[in-house]
Amino acid sequence: MRRRTDWLARLVVVLAAGGAVWAGSRLFSARFRSPGNDPVFSSQRADAAGTRAFHDALILLPGISVSRNVTPLANRDFPGPATLFWLGADPDDGDLTLEAAAGGIPSLLARGGRLVVAFAVRGDTMHRRAPARKRAKPAGKRSSRPIKDALTGLEMRWGFSLTRASLRYKDPYSRGWNTASPVPGSPSGLPARLPCFTAAVFAEPKAPWNVVYRREGRPVVMTRPYGGGTLVLFADSVAFTNGALRRHHLGDLLAWAAGGNTEVIFEETHLGVRERSGVAAFLRKWRMHGLAGGLLLTALLWIWMQVVPFSAPVGAGGPAAEGGGGMDAGAGLVALLRRHLPARELVKACLAEWHRSAGRIRPGLAARLAAAGSKAAGPPASLAAAPAAGPSATGRPDAIREYRHVSGILNNPSRGGIK
């Protein structure tokens, strides 16, 4: 019954460990297989809605340092000029306004940095087909309304205004996209057509803003010097995505947006990607994966040791009992003697050990032994005759009878013994 219980316990532990490994592998495979877990416009997202292709392409350029920022910009040090991409900026979110006022953006621009902000206006993206019952407005008719809320402070600080303008195509999903063209005097090498995926545009800016692209006369990309650095604004973030790079080949435009700085940073905190404190984050930060693996291996070995015995089971008087399994020190010594000392040699070995150690344990014993030996043929002769007590009834030497016979000789003065 006990053996059956042990096997059941082992089976339960093995099944539990296997289930944990299977669940962990499924979790990690789902996490890395599904790119939709990362937010839209994140440089960690690898599908059409992410910007990982642009991020990884910059890494391949020699002399360019590319990183992701997952901590508040106010805590980041900018030792030199850098380019910061703030993609997917939500006009209804005040993070950009706060960073521009009292965060790390002034420090970035003061060192000659370059800030690239691309907005993502909700409700205007053209990735999803509009319902059939909604009719597009006639071509040529234009509506414009300001985008309110959190951008008010930022617009006043930087001197721009983000609005919406109607899309020209009746069916932009089947006919193509609205496109913007570079204005005269814009940097050379830019694409001749910039697809626009939303209805967001800028109001006509004032100096020192310089318009780079216009869609139907409305600015969609513009730049200006600010605080020792450069501001670059995009009314649409989709141009930076993996899908746009694959279909429209906008590499020259993105290279111009990155500028000539050797350090490029992708801001991720406004998308919800933030550094979280904890044991796992600490281990990843200091690359202690080996320590975690060693602790896990030690825990598994300990569980194995508790479940699976490493010694043979103790039998009732069988040979396994002499193997030392489940014994104390005394029983282990007896088993060792039985294994290496035959029974017929036991009394002789005890006598030899007694003669060797008696002088050290009791001083003067050797002299008394010699005196006793001169009276009655000496202890050696008497002790030599001790095993003559005879075998037991089974024909095998009886160690107990021999021990009593020798003890009687040593304790009997008339036979030369020593009291």
N, C-alpha and C positions, 0 to 999 in steps of 0.2 A: 504493500500500500504506500509506504514511504517512497519507494523508488518511482512509483507511478506519479506521485505528487511532484517529485523532483523533475520528472520529464515534462509534466504540464507547466511547471514554472519556467523551465527553459524554453518551451515552445512559446509561451506568452511573451517572454522577453525578446525572443528572436522576431516574432511577428510585430511587436511594438517598434523595435529598431528598424525593421524593414519598412513599416508604414511611415515612420518619421523620415527616412531617407527618400522614399517615393514622394511624399508630400512636399519635401523641400525641393526636390528636383523639378516637380511640376510647377511649383511657385516661381523658381528662378527662370525656368524655361518660358513660362507665360510672361514674366516681367520683361525678359529681353526679346521675346518674339513679338510682342505687341507694342508697336511704336506709339499707339494712341494713349499710352499712360502718361506721356510727357505733354505739357501744354503746347498749344498752337504757337508757332513762331519761336519755339525754344531751339537752341542750338544742339540739344541732345536728342531731338526728335528726327527720325530718319525717313519718315514718309513724306508725301507731297506737301503737307502743311507745316513741316519743320524747316529749320535753317541749318541743319547739320552739314549739308554739302558745302555751303559757303564757309562754315567754320573749318571743316577738314581741308578744304582747298587752300585756305590761308596757312594752315600748319605746314603744308608741303612747300611753301615758298621759303627759300633760304634767307636766314637773317631775320625772320619774323617770329615774334613770341606771341602766342595766342592762348588766352585763358578765359575761363568763365567766372563771373563774379556772383557768389551766392551769399554774400554778407553785405550789410549796409555800406554804401559808398563812403560814408563819413569815416568808417574805420579803415579804409584802404589808403595806402600811401602811394602816391604817384611820383616816383623819383625823376621822371622825365616826361617828355611829350608822348601821349598815347592816344589811340582812337577807341572810343567807347560806342558800341552799338546798343541802342535802346530800341529794340524791335517789338512791334505789337503794343505800342503805348496806347492805353485806353484813355480817351478824353474824359471819361467819368471818374477816373481814379486820380487821387491827389498825390501819388508817390512821386511822380516826376516833378510836380510843383514844389514839393517839400525838398527834394534833393537839389533842385535848382536854386532854392532860396538859402538853405542852411546845411546842405549835405555835401557830397564830394564833388559835385559838378563844378562849382567855382574853383576848387583846388585843381581839378583836371584842366580847365580852360586857362587858369593862370599860368600853368607850365607849358603853354603852347599846344595843348591837346586839341583833339577833334571829337566833337559829339555829334553822332548821327542818330536822329530820332525819326522813327517811322511809325505813323499812327495806324490804328486798326479800329475803324468806326463800326460799331455794332449795327446790324440790320441792313448794311449796304453791300455786303460781300456777294459776289456773283458765282460762288462755288455751287450754290444750290439753285436749281431751276425754280422760278416763281410759279405759283399756282396758275392754272389756265384761266381762271375767272378774273385774274388781275390783268388788265390791259396796259401795255406800255404807253407812255405819253407820246403824242405825235412828235415826229422828228422836227427839230428846230425849236421846240418849246422848252424853256429852261426855267427851273425853279431853284431858288437858293434860300437857305435858312441857316442861321448860325447854330453851331454846336455849343451848347451851354455847359454849365456846371464847373468842374474842377479846373478847366483850362483858363478861366478868366484871369487868375493871378499870373499864370505862365505867359499868356498872351500879352499882358501889360508889361511884363518884365522883358520879354524878348521882342515885342513889337510885331506880332503876326495875328492872324485870325483864321481859324479853320472852319470851313462851311461845307455845304453839300450842293452839288449841281446835278441836274438830271442827266441821265445817260442817253446818248443820241440814238442808239440802235433800238429798233422795235423788239428784236429778239436777239440779245447779245450772246445767248448760249449757242445759237446755231450760226449766226453771221460772223462771230468773232468778238473781239474786245475793243473797247474804246482805246485809242492810242494817243500818246502825247509825243510831241516833237521837241527837240532842243531848240532853244531860242538863238538868234544870231549873237555871236560873241561868247557862247558857252565853250567850255573846254573841248578841245579836239579829241577825236577818238571815241566819243560817246555813241551809243546806238542811235540810229536814225529814228527808231520807233520804240516807245516805251509803253507796253500794254498797261492799261489801268483797270483794275479789278473792282474798284468801288467808286461811289459817287462823291467821295471826299475831295475837296480842292481847298486852296488857300484864297483868301481875299487878296485883292491887289495890294502888294506890300509897298512900304515906303523905304527910302534909303536908310540904312546901308544894305538892305536885302538885295540879293542878285538872283533873279529867276533863272533856273537852268532848263526846266521842261515846262511846257504849257499844254494843257488839253482844252481845245476849243477856246483858246484865249485865257483860260484860268490856270494859275500856277499850281503845279503839283510837286515840283522839286525846287528848292531854293536854298541859298546859303548866304551867310554873312559872318564877318569877324565879330568876336565877342570876348571880352575879358582877356585878351592876349591869345585866344585860340580861335577855333572856327566852329560855327553851328551849321549843320546840314539837316534840313527837314524834308521828309517824304510824307505826302498825304496818304500813302498806301504802303503797307508792309509786305504785300504779297510778292512784290518783285524780288525779295530776298529769299523766298522759299525754294525748297528743292524742286517742286513742280514747275515753277516759273523758270528756274535755271535750265531744266531739262527741255522745256518746250520753246523757250524764247531766247536762250543764249545771251544772258545779260551780264556776262563776266566783266566786260569793259566798264559798265556802269558801276558795278560793285567794287571794282578795283579803284575807280575814281572816288567812290564814297569812303573807302578805307584810308585814302590819303597816303602820305609817304612816311608815316610813323612806323617804327619797328616793333611797337607793342600794340596789340589789338585785344580788346576786352569785350566780351559779350555779357551784357547785363541780364541776369536771370531772376533776380528777386521779385521784380514787379509781376512776373509770370507765376509766382508761387513756388519757385525752386529756391529753397533756402537751406542753409547749413543748419542741421539739427544736432544739438548736443546729446550725448549719451555714450554708453559703453561701445556700441558698434561704431559710432562716428569717431570715437577716440582711437579704436583699433585701426580703422581705415586711415586716419590721419597720420599715425605714426608707423604704419605698415607692420602691424603686429599680427599678421595673418598666421605666421608660423607658430607663435605662442598660443593662439586660439586653437589651432589644429593639434598642438601637443597636449593641451588641456583636455580636448575632446577625446584624443586617443587614450590618455590616462584614465579618463572616466569610463570609457568602454572597457579597458582592461580590468578596471576594478569591478565593474559589473560582471564581467566574465569570470573573474576569480570568485565572486560571491555565489554565482549560479553553478558553475562547473567545478567540482572538486578536482584538485590536481594529484591527490593520493588515492591509493586503492581503498575500497571500503573495508572497515574492520570486521573480520569474521570471528566467530566464537571458537577460539582455540585453533583456528586454521593457520595455514602458512602466512596468510596475509596479515595476521596479527603480529607476526614477528617483523614485518616491514616497517614498523614505526608509525603507521597511520593512526592518528587519534590517540597517541600515547604520551605520557609525561616523560620526564627525564629518566626516572628510575626504570620504568618499563622499557624505554628505549635502550638503556645500558644492558638490561637483561637480554633483550632481543639481540643486541650486538654480540654479547658473549656467547649466546647459543649458536650464533651463526659462525663464529670464528674459533671457538674453543670446544673441542669434543668433550663429552661428559666424563670419559675415562681419564682425561688429563686435568679435570677441574681441581681435584684435591692437591695434586702435585703443584699446579700453578699457584694455588693459594699458599702452600707451604713455602714455596720459593719467594713469593712476595712478602710473606711474614718474616722470613729470615732477612730479607733485604731491608725492610723498613723498621724492624723492631728496635734496632740500635738508635735510630733517629727519634723515634717516638718516646722511648723510655731509656734514659741514660743509665749505664751500668748493667743493662740487661745482658749484654754479651758476656760480661764477667760471671754473672750468675749462671748463665747457660753453660759456660765452661766448667764452673764448680759442680753444677748438677751432672754434667757429663762425666766427671771424674768419679762420681759416686755410683752411678748406675748406667754404665756404658754410654752416657751422654745423651742428650736429646736427639742428636742426629740419628743415632741407632734406633732409639725408641720411636722417633717420628718416621724413620724409614720403614719401620714395621707396621706403621699405622694403617696403611691401606689394606693390610692383611685381614681386615674385618670381614671380608668376603662379599660376594655379590648378593644382589637381592634375589627374591624368589623368581623373578622373571629372567634371571641370567645376565642382567645388565648391571653395571656398577651402580651402587646406591650411594650417591654423594652425601646424603643426610647422615647415613650410618657411619660413613668414613669421617665426616666432620665431627660427629659426637665422639668417635673413638679417639681422634687426635686431640679434641678438647679435653677428654678425660686424662690423656697422658700429660698434657701441659699443666693441668690443675691438680695432679696427684703427686705429692712430693715423694711418696714411697717408690714411684716409678721413674723418678728423675724429672718430674715436672716442676713447674715454678708456680708458686701461689701468687 
